[in-house]
Structures are given as C-alpha cells and as structure tokens.
C-alpha cells in the first residue's frame, strides 16, 4: 500500500514535469546563463556508480567554486542548501559532507572560495532517473550541477531504512510516526471543516445583511453558536498543551529540529587558487561562429611552466586538445574535445606575464542556451580557466569574468 502510494507520487511528479522534459530535460537550461555561469561553478563531479540496486549506497562527490563576480541581481549566498534533484523519493540521502565536515543545515558560502562536497545516497525505488546535485540558493533559485542517469535495480518492497535513535531504539523511518501524523492532519482538518460547515449551512451574506439592516443582529448568533465558540476557544489550546505534555513525557530526550546555519570555511590552497593570476581584458562572442574570444593577461606565479587546458562554465567543458589531459567525467557534462584554442601554444614560463587570445568555439554555446547571455541585462560571463604544468601532474584553476561584447557577423 505504502509503495503503491509512493509510485503514484512518482508518476504524478513525472507527469507534472513532462511538459518541460520534452524541451530540455527538467529545466537545467532554463535559468539565465549569467546565473549558471557566475554563481556555483562545479568541477570534478563524480558518481561512484550509475547502476546499483535498492538498498545499495552510491556516492556523488566533487568540487565547486563560488564565483567572485557574483551577479548583482542575485542575492548573496548567505544561506545555500546542497541538495539532490530527483523525480520523487527514489533515493534517500544518508550522509552529506562539505570540506570533509558532516553538515545538515544550510551554509553560508563565500564568493571566491572553493569547496569539496560528498553526498551518500541509498537506492529506494527501482527505475531509471536523471539525478543532479544542485544548490538551492535562498531567494535566487537552483543552480544545477552535472547530472547522470541512474539505474536502480531490485524490488521496492525490499527497501529498508532503519536507524537507531539516541535512546538505542531501532526504528523504521519509512513508517515511524506515520499513523500519528495522519491522525493529526485528519483531526485538525475535520475540526476546521466542521466549524466552517456550521456557519455555511445557514443562509449567508444577503439574508444576513438584510437581518442586520432590520436591526435583528442579535438573532444572527444563537446561544448554541456562542457555546460552541467557547468550547473551541478553551478546548483547542487545552488539547494542544495536553498533547505537547504527553509528547514530552513519552520522549524526554529529544533534539529539536535544527534551524541554525552551518559555518564551513572554503578550502584555500587545495586548488592552487591565486597561483596563476588571470585578468580578462576583453571577451567577445561571435554569433555566426559560436565562438567566445577572450583576451587575457596571465601571470604565472607558480614555479612550473604551464599551459591552458580547459575553459569550463555551466557544466560545459571546452578542452584544448594540444594539452592532453585525463578526461574523467561520467556525468552529463557537455564536452567540446577540441573546443579551446590559443594564439600562442608555447608554455607560459614560471614568472612570465603574457597577454593571450583564447577562443572557446563550439555549437554547445547555442545548444546549452548559453548564448542567451548577449540578450540578458547582465551580459557578463564567468567560468574556470584550467592550467596544467608540462607533466599534467599539477592543475591550477582561475575563475575568470568579463563583460561580453556580441559580434553579429
Ligand atoms: Cu537532469
């Protein structure tokens, strides 16, 4: 019965999302390009597996950079919640970490910071689903990370979700407190509906208005009405207090739902932030060629010669094929394997400062609806420029940003 109900809810949510699904999955590309490119910049997102069974755990992990050039029209990420987008309750989340620390609440993110995350999920309903990690930004919306298709095998009835409470009792989270919850919802619903019906069953507005006009207002409210009113006025608070007292007695050791903000500082040196300084002097988008041209001033403060390997933005990766690098990506991230070219392929020596032209060119600008940027009131682009040393051993990531000038021919 329970699984039947859940299946129904899944079907319902799928049906509701169907109209957008045909257009572009489930709205990943619907958000304005400047929000997708200049808020949460995801990278290194990995799923431990894409085929597993009910009750089996999978891990999604990765990193993200919080753009320095956060759009002025988007509220600052003072309360952000890392979540997983699923079509209904097909998975449960059992653990979640930010920078290695377990956390349960929303967190304040610092623009300019890098964070690593890890979420442990457990299969609940068999099927094939498109799943993303995403950030719920307070007052701004959702910024999707790279998604994958997950195939969950097995039988929904085998699903187990038992936890041990602080009192040592093992409870089944699937049914715990369910009847109690249903009882109180029905009870308050019935009481409210009864009170409403008590008044609605009588002649309403016009008849009562005419009685009022005729000076018969005393007859509008009967003695019985007043009595019932008094019973509710005293009875409802007494009932609430009584039920609260019973709950406290039954569960003396309880932890309230947490409403604080978690405080987790960004990683600093881990991605060599600031070691390679990039100043974007100009960005131009040529519409017919679907090519973004950046003029950048690069200052290599590392002790190694480096080359530009990649430009990544909004889950699209433009790679420089001259710089061979390991592509480890099992997500839906769009990859243009030859999308990035530079005017001067010679490695940038340690200590060298060089002004270069970088071109990110691919139809993905259009198919991923990022070219809409030029029609936005905020036409600034943002993304991550990835540098590698000559042995591809070390990676340096710089977040770049610039206003984009469109070229129509
Ligand atoms: Cu999706």
Boltz pocket constraint, residues with backbone or C-beta under 6 A from the ligand:
constraints:
  - pocket:
      binder: B
      contacts: [[A, 25], [A, 26], [A, 28], [A, 130], [A, 131], [A, 132], [A, 147]]
      max_distance: 6.0
